[in-house]
Structure formats: C-alpha cells, structure tokens
Amino acid sequence: MPPHSVDDARLLNDMEPQKPELSLVWRAVVEVGEGIDLGPARGGHRFLVPITGGRFYAGPAGAGLSGTVLPGGADRQFLRSDGIKELDALYEMKCEDGTIITVRNRVIVDPTVQPNRYAMSVIDATAEAGKFDWLNRRILLGTLTSARPARACVVIGAWLAA
C-alpha cells in the first residue's frame, strides 16, 4: 500500500466538512395506549406501548405526506439502568392517496438534559414504488415530544437530512 501523499491534518484543513441541511417532511400526532410492563432484562427494564392510531401532516419537504397513523403498531421501550430510554417503534402510516409507509423510529431519550429532555431519533421509512419511494433512499432524523398528561400521544417530527 503506498504511503499517504497528504497527511490527515492537511486533508481535513483543505476539505470543508459537509453540514447537513434539515427540512421538515412530516409531523405526526401518534396516539398511544397504556404501557405494558414486560419486566427486567439485562441492564434495564422493558415496556411495550401500543400505537392506537393518529394523523400525520406534510411539511415543506413532504408534499402529499398526510394521512392517518394505522392502529396495530407498538413502541418497544427499554429503560436502561442509567436512566436513558431506548425506544424502537414500528408502525404504518396511510397517506391520503392510499400509499402505506412503514415507519421504524429508533429514539434515544435523555431526561437529564434540561429544560427540555433530549429525544432524537433515526427514522427508517419504507414506501412502495411510486410517488414516495424517495423515502427509501434518504436519511430521516426525528424529534419526539410527549403530550402527556394533556393527551395520550406523542408528536413526532420527521426531518430530511440533505
């Protein structure tokens, strides 16, 4: 293997870091049921929260991405011994044109960050071929805000990283 012709410091100095731009794709109001305690597991405690429905609304980068959150999904939660929650939600959204999008949302929640807790995610959206299949080829970052105690739901923002 030939030696490097440019050292790391020069390479990093000569190349500007790429800064992703974020554009709102959708905001979703996801209704949730009562959590089910699944008991302790190695390093923490497990819960299952049913997803009972909801609605989602297109943002500027998600033309046509509005519709309903279908009931039947669930959020698998793991409360780690250090107080951090790991969420892994899997559910479907049905667009107004009938397209079904499967969403897997993996969230980290850190309640120690104040005044608002840290709740950020990576969203994997899977769509059939057609109008929304561009979702299959993009990274979506997510935000999550709980509406409790006012309402048994969470508000999720899906942001396109470009």
C-alpha positions in Angstrom: 0.0 0.0 0.0 1.6 3.4 -1.0 2.2 5.9 1.7 -0.3 8.8 2.1 0.6 11.7 -0.1 -1.4 14.1 2.0 -1.4 13.9 5.8 -4.7 13.9 7.8 -4.3 17.5 9.1 -3.9 19.0 5.6 -6.7 16.8 4.2 -9.1 18.0 6.9 -8.0 21.6 6.5 -8.5 21.5 2.8 -11.9 19.9 2.8 -14.8 21.7 4.3 -17.0 19.4 6.4 -20.4 18.7 4.9 -23.1 20.2 7.1 -26.5 18.5 6.6 -29.5 20.7 6.0 -32.7 19.6 7.6 -36.2 20.1 6.0 -39.4 19.1 7.7 -41.1 16.1 5.9 -44.0 15.5 8.3 -45.3 16.0 11.8 -47.3 13.1 13.3 -49.6 13.0 16.3 -49.3 9.4 17.3 -51.9 8.1 19.8 -50.6 5.6 22.3 -52.3 3.1 24.7 -51.3 2.1 28.2 -47.8 0.7 28.5 -47.3 -3.0 29.3 -44.6 -3.8 31.7 -42.5 -6.7 30.2 -40.2 -6.9 33.2 -36.5 -6.6 33.8 -33.8 -7.5 31.4 -30.0 -7.3 31.4 -29.1 -3.8 32.3 -32.6 -2.3 32.5 -36.4 -2.8 32.2 -38.7 -3.4 29.2 -42.0 -2.0 28.3 -44.4 -2.2 25.3 -46.6 0.7 24.4 -49.3 0.1 21.8 -49.8 2.6 19.0 -53.5 3.0 18.6 -53.7 5.5 15.7 -53.2 9.1 14.9 -52.7 11.5 12.0 -49.7 12.9 10.1 -49.3 16.2 8.3 -46.9 17.1 5.4 -44.1 19.6 6.0 -42.4 21.7 3.3 -40.2 18.7 2.1 -43.1 16.1 2.2 -45.7 17.2 -0.4 -48.6 14.8 -0.2 -47.4 13.1 3.0 -50.5 13.5 5.1 -52.9 10.8 6.3 -53.6 8.5 9.2 -51.4 6.5 11.5 -52.8 3.0 11.5 -53.5 1.2 14.8 -51.6 -2.0 15.5 -48.0 -0.7 15.8 -46.1 -0.7 19.0 -43.2 1.1 20.7 -40.8 -1.3 22.4 -39.1 0.6 25.2 -36.0 -0.2 27.2 -35.3 1.9 30.3 -31.6 1.5 30.9 -30.1 1.4 34.4 -28.5 4.8 33.7 -32.0 6.4 33.2 -31.8 6.6 29.4 -34.7 5.3 27.4 -34.2 3.5 24.1 -37.4 3.3 22.0 -37.9 1.2 18.9 -41.3 1.9 17.4 -42.7 0.1 14.4 -46.0 1.2 12.7 -47.7 2.1 9.5 -48.9 5.4 8.1 -51.6 5.5 5.3 -51.3 8.5 3.0 -54.5 10.2 1.7 -53.7 8.7 -1.7 -53.7 5.2 -0.2 -49.9 4.7 -0.1 -48.8 2.7 3.0 -45.5 3.7 4.6 -43.9 1.5 7.2 -42.0 3.5 9.8 -39.3 2.3 12.2 -38.4 5.0 14.6 -35.4 4.4 16.9 -35.2 7.0 19.6 -32.9 8.0 22.5 -34.5 9.9 25.4 -32.3 11.5 28.0 -34.4 13.2 30.7 -31.3 14.8 32.3 -31.0 17.4 29.6 -32.9 20.4 30.7 -35.1 22.4 30.3 -36.3 20.0 27.6 -35.3 16.4 27.6 -33.2 15.1 24.7 -35.4 13.0 22.4 -33.9 12.4 19.0 -34.2 9.6 16.5 -33.4 8.0 13.3 -36.5 7.2 11.2 -36.5 4.4 8.6 -39.5 5.0 6.3 -40.2 2.2 3.7 -42.6 3.0 0.8 -43.8 1.1 -2.2 -42.5 2.1 -5.6 -44.1 5.3 -6.8 -44.7 8.8 -5.5 -43.0 8.3 -2.1 -40.3 5.8 -2.9 -37.6 8.5 -2.5 -38.1 7.9 1.3 -36.4 4.5 0.7 -33.2 6.3 -0.3 -32.9 9.1 2.3 -31.9 9.6 6.0 -34.7 11.0 8.2 -33.9 12.4 11.6 -36.7 12.6 14.1 -37.8 14.6 17.1 -40.3 13.3 19.7 -42.3 15.3 22.3 -44.8 13.7 24.7 -48.1 15.4 25.0 -48.8 13.7 28.4 -50.6 14.5 30.7 -52.8 16.6 28.3 -53.3 13.7 25.9 -52.1 10.1 25.4 -50.0 10.8 22.4 -46.5 11.9 21.1 -45.7 14.4 18.4 -43.1 13.2 16.0 -41.2 15.4 13.6 -39.5 13.7 10.6 -36.7 15.8 9.1 -35.0 15.1 5.8 -31.2 15.3 6.0 -29.8 16.6 2.7 
